[in-house]
Amino acid sequence: MQDRRWFIGSAGALAAPAILGAAPLALAQSPPPSWLEPSLLAKAKAEGGSLTVYSSVNEPEALPLWKDFETAAGIRVDYVRASDTAIIGRIALEARAQQRSWDIVVTTAVGRLPQEFLTPFDPLQAKDYPKVAFGPGNRWYGVYSNICAPSYNAKHVDAATLPKSYEEFAERKDWAGKVAIDVHDEQWLVGQVRHHGEARARKFLAAIAANLKPTLVDGHLALARQIGLGEYWLAVSNYINLTNNVAMNGGPTDYWIIDPLVVIYGAVGISARAPRPSTALLAANFLMSREGQGKLTHAGRIPVRTDITPNPPDLWKRLDGHKLVPVNLTGDEEKKATADFNSIFRPR
């Protein structure tokens, strides 16, 4: 299996140049980060001063984030990036070989891991954290939110004509062939069923498939870009942060809200066989802190903490009063949801 690994503290693009004339005294007097518990840091240092992270977060976002952790804690980060599927497969293989190879995992697929692969933990930052983002048995905690909402290309679709329900969406037969959906939107489907009930949800989902004939696109980022380019006029659902990213880069695209908004957490979990458990706990504290959550917004990811100003800053206002349904599936739940999604949206 190909390994995409970065030692963040090594020389290279992330090394900050020295600034002549800087005032080191002012830096020394800055208060320590909220997540940097002295006793936990001491334990982490005693474990060897390094951390191995498995994650699906892309490198342009992740490496500056972990550089902040390295700078504050003095702990080297070994960052291994792969897709959700590759991470789950790798962890399973290493578990069978009884390897102690990773400390924390950060991905939307944490819930698909066998629970015995993850250790329960209680980070200090959890006291200020929304309880809805706690995983079962406190084995994982959400650190960013993939919030699903339909999107459109403003050059082709008038915002005043956007449907207010999925039943209304399904009746827009004039959009047939101009609509797309991600091939792996099982969680969104499950959220609709949980909110609307099996009978109602299946009825409008089947109508969307039959009337609009949505094209299946492999990848939410690819889908967001294709909507922005006008290759498709509308997405039945996509991640709000990706729609925002395309809009920030000049794409004539936006999202609108049809309740419920399904939330898929990108979560942090600690290996039950972590070679450096105290370092892993310190890292989880960092990701859940105001400092870590704020850093995630620089690239447009949506924080879990609502005391963080999102990017763009009007996000919380736009979501206010709407129904959010968290969905993070187990492995067995995902298999069933995939079969349900394919039965509705795959061409027969």
Residue pairs with C-beta under 8 A, 6 or more apart in sequence:
1 82
1 86
1 89
1 90
1 93
2 82
3 80
3 82
4 59
4 80
4 81
4 82
5 78
5 79
5 80
5 81
6 59
6 63
6 78
6 79
6 80
6 81
7 76
7 77
7 78
7 79
8 14
8 63
8 66
8 67
8 70
8 76
8 77
8 78
8 79
9 67
9 70
9 76
9 77
14 63
14 64
14 67
32 72
33 72
33 286
33 289
33 291
34 125
34 289
34 290
34 291
35 124
35 125
35 282
35 285
35 286
35 288
35 289
35 291
35 292
36 72
36 73
36 282
36 286
37 124
37 282
37 285
40 278
40 281
40 282
40 285
41 73
41 282
43 278
44 73
44 75
44 276
44 278
44 279
44 282
45 74
45 75
46 278
47 275
47 276
47 277
47 278
47 279
48 276
49 74
49 75
49 76
50 75
50 76
50 77
50 78
50 276
50 279
51 69
51 75
51 76
51 77
51 78
51 103
51 104
51 276
51 279
51 280
51 283
52 78
52 80
52 101
52 102
52 103
52 104
52 275
52 276
53 66
53 77
53 78
53 79
53 80
53 102
53 103
53 104
53 105
53 106
53 283
54 80
54 82
54 87
54 90
54 91
54 102
54 104
54 105
54 106
54 107
55 62
55 79
55 80
55 81
55 87
55 105
55 106
55 107
56 81
56 82
56 83
56 84
56 87
56 106
56 107
56 108
56 109
56 266
57 65
57 81
57 106
57 107
57 266
58 81
59 79
59 81
60 299
61 296
61 298
61 299
61 301
62 79
62 81
63 79
64 295
64 298
65 292
65 295
65 296
66 77
66 79
67 77
68 286
68 291
68 292
68 295
69 75
69 77
69 283
69 286
69 292
70 76
70 77
72 286
73 282
73 286
75 279
75 282
80 102
82 90
84 107
84 108
84 109
84 112
85 109
87 105
87 107
87 109
88 109
88 112
88 113
91 102
91 105
91 113
91 117
94 101
94 102
95 114
95 117
95 273
98 273
99 273
100 271
100 273
100 274
100 275
101 275
102 271
102 274
103 270
103 271
103 274
103 275
103 276
103 277
103 279
103 280
103 283
104 268
104 269
104 270
104 271
104 274
104 280
104 283
104 284
105 113
105 268
105 269
105 271
106 143
106 266
106 267
106 268
106 287
107 266
107 267
108 146
108 264
108 265
108 266
108 267
108 328
110 118
110 135
110 140
110 267
110 268
110 269
110 328
111 135
111 140
111 267
111 328
111 329
111 330
112 329
112 330
112 331
112 334
113 269
113 331
114 331
115 136
115 137
115 139
116 272
117 271
117 272
118 139
118 140
118 269
118 270
118 271
118 272
119 139
119 270
119 271
119 272
119 274
119 277
120 137
120 138
120 139
121 138
121 139
121 270
121 280
121 281
121 284
122 138
123 141
123 281
123 284
123 285
123 288
124 285
125 284
125 285
125 288
125 289
126 134
126 138
126 141
126 288
128 305
128 307
129 141
129 288
129 304
129 305
130 304
130 305
130 306
132 326
133 141
133 142
133 265
133 267
133 304
133 326
134 141
135 141
135 142
135 267
135 269
135 328
139 269
140 267
140 268
140 269
141 267
141 268
141 284
141 288
141 304
142 265
142 266
142 267
142 304
142 326
142 328
143 265
143 266
143 267
143 268
143 287
143 288
143 292
143 293
143 296
143 304
144 265
144 266
144 296
144 301
144 302
144 303
144 304
145 263
145 264
145 265
145 266
145 302
145 303
145 304
146 220
146 239
146 241
146 263
146 264
146 265
146 266
146 302
147 239
147 240
147 241
147 261
147 262
147 263
147 302
147 319
147 324
148 185
148 187
148 188
148 191
148 237
148 238
148 239
148 240
148 261
148 262
148 263
148 264
149 237
149 238
149 240
149 243
149 255
149 256
149 257
149 258
149 261
150 162
150 169
150 234
150 235
150 236
150 237
150 238
150 255
150 256
150 258
151 224
151 227
151 234
151 235
151 238
151 243
151 253
151 254
151 255
151 256
152 159
152 162
152 227
152 233
152 234
152 235
152 253
152 254
152 255
152 256
153 227
153 228
153 229
153 230
153 232
153 233
153 234
153 252
153 253
154 252
154 253
154 254
155 230
155 252
156 178
156 230
156 233
157 233
157 234
159 254
159 256
162 256
163 169
163 171
163 172
163 258
164 258
165 204
165 258
166 192
166 204
166 205
166 208
166 258
167 204
167 207
169 204
169 208
169 212
169 236
169 258
170 204
170 207
170 208
170 211
170 212
171 207
171 211
172 211
172 212
173 211
173 212
175 212
175 233
175 234
176 211
176 212
176 213
177 213
177 215
178 232
178 233
178 234
179 212
179 213
179 214
179 215
179 232
179 233
179 234
179 235
179 236
180 214
180 215
180 216
180 217
180 223
180 226
180 227
180 232
180 234
180 235
180 236
181 214
181 215
181 216
181 217
181 223
181 235
181 236
181 237
181 345
182 216
182 217
182 218
182 219
182 220
182 223
182 235
182 237
182 238
183 216
183 217
183 218
184 218
184 338
185 236
185 237
185 341
186 329
186 334
186 337
186 338
186 340
186 341
187 262
187 264
187 327
187 328
187 329
187 337
188 237
188 262
188 327
189 201
189 205
189 337
189 340
189 341
189 344
190 262
190 327
190 329
190 333
190 337
191 260
191 262
191 325
191 327
192 201
192 204
192 205
192 260
192 262
193 201
193 202
194 325
194 327
195 201
195 259
195 260
195 323
195 325
196 204
202 344
205 344
206 344
208 214
208 236
209 344
209 345
212 236
214 236
214 345
215 232
216 345
216 346
217 223
217 226
217 232
220 238
220 239
220 242
221 242
223 232
223 235
223 238
223 242
224 235
224 238
224 239
224 242
224 243
224 245
224 246
224 253
225 246
225 251
226 232
227 233
227 234
227 235
227 238
227 243
227 246
227 251
227 253
228 246
228 247
228 249
228 251
228 252
228 253
229 251
230 252
237 262
238 255
240 255
240 302
240 315
241 300
241 301
241 302
242 300
243 253
243 254
243 255
244 255
244 300
244 311
244 312
244 315
245 299
245 300
246 253
247 253
247 254
248 300
248 312
257 318
257 319
257 322
259 322
259 323
260 322
260 323
260 324
260 325
261 319
261 322
261 323
261 324
261 325
262 324
262 325
262 326
262 327
263 324
263 325
263 326
263 327
264 326
264 327
264 328
265 304
265 326
265 328
266 301
267 328
268 283
268 284
268 287
268 288
270 277
270 280
270 281
270 284
271 280
274 280
286 292
287 293
288 304
288 305
290 305
290 307
290 308
293 303
293 304
293 305
293 308
294 303
294 308
294 309
296 303
297 303
297 308
297 309
297 310
297 311
298 311
300 311
302 310
302 315
303 310
306 316
310 316
329 337
